[in-house]
Amino acid sequence: MATDPLHGITLERIITELQAFYGWDKLGEMLNVNCFKTNPSINSSLKFFRKTPWARVKIENLYLKHNKLK
């Protein structure tokens, strides 16, 4: 049975860690989404990624790549 490498990791933690490491500008380049480019904040990003499944998959994959959990 495969285990989920993101089990127990919140979306808020993912965004917070990636933002702390890359910054908003670099995140905006890596994932072309407005919540990273226009008045970025953790709360606006959380709202966007919770409502947008394709974008959530992208940020989760970026987090996995960043942490080499894959």
N, C-alpha and C positions, 0 to 999 in steps of 0.2 A: 504494500500500500504506500503510495507516494504521500509525502508530507508537504504541507503548504509552507514555504519559507517565509511568508508574510504573516503567519499565524501569530496573533498577539501584538502585532505592530499596527498602530493606529495611523490613519491618513494624516492626522495632525503631526505625528512624529515624522512621517515620511517627508512632508512638506518642510517642516522646521529644520530637519537635518540637512536636506538638500539646499535649502535657502542659506543656511549658515555656512555651508561649504562652498557653494557656487555663487551665491548672491542672486538678486532678482534679474539683473541684466543677462547674466550667463544662462540662467534658467529660461529666460525668454528666447534666447537664441537656440537652446537645446530643444525646447518644446514651444512651438509657436502658438502660444495661447495668450489672450489679452489679459488674463488675471495676473500674469507675470510682467506685463509690459505697461499697463495703464493703472496707476495708483495701486501697486501691488501690496497685498497684506496677507497674513496667514488666513484671516477670516474670509476674505473674498475668494482666496484660492480653495479653501475648504468647501465653500458653497458651490463653486464651479465644478470641482472634481467629484463631489457627491452627486451632482445632477447630470454629469456627462460621462457615461460609461467608457467611451473610446479614449477619452483623455485620462481617465483614472488608470486604465490599463497602461498607458504610456508612462505616467509618472511612477507607477509601481514597478514597471520594467526598468526605468532609469534608476530607481532606488536599489533594485536587485543588482544591477550592473555596478552601481557605485559601491555597494557593499560586498560584491563578489559572492552573493548567496546562491546564484544559479548553479 
